[in-house]
Amino acid sequence: MSNTTENLEMLKDLGNTGFENIRALGELNLRTWEKLIEQQMGGFGLWVNTGIAQVKLITETSDYADLVKGQTELNKQFGESLNEKGRQVMALSGEAGDEYRAWFENGVNKLTGKVDEVVDIAA
């Protein structure tokens, strides 16, 4: 850090590194939200399809015992599918947590490297 040019170059490098880290975070956020929205739409589709099946069952079944049996089966399938969606979201949360952790560690490593360079130049 013996002259102004070196100081400005160092600030430029730090700024570029910071910008790249923020850009990477934005991309990570976007990917995570896309995956979450996809899961949410899948859950909504499951709910709609179950509702349609319930209406169809009600309109096509004349025997009360068959109606109750059919509704019980539909509700069982819906519950199992909903549990599977929950597992998928939990797995997605774990993956996202790992990706955010890796992003953070990468940012810290880059910053540490830049600080080390500055210290070496100053020494």
C-alpha positions, 0 to 999 in steps of 0.5 A: 500500500505504498501508493494511491494506485495500489490502494485503488486497485485493492479496493477495486478487487475487494469491490469486484469480489463482493459483487461476485459474492452478492451475485452468487447469493442472488442466483442461489436465492432464485434457485431455492425459491424456484424449487420451493414454488415448484413444491408448493405448486405440486402440493396445490395440484395434489389438493385440487386433484383430490378435490376433483376425485371427491366430487366425482366420487360423490356424484357417481356413488349411490351407496352410502357405504361405498361413498364412505369407503371411497372417501376414506381411500381418497383421504388416505392417498391424499395424506400419504402424498402430502407426507411425501411432499413434506419429506421432499420439502425437508430434503430441499431445505437441507440441500439449500442449507448446504448450498448457503453454507458453501456460499458463505464459506466460499465468501469467507475464504475469498475475503481471507485471501484478499486480506492476506494479499493486502497484508503481504503487500503492506509488509 
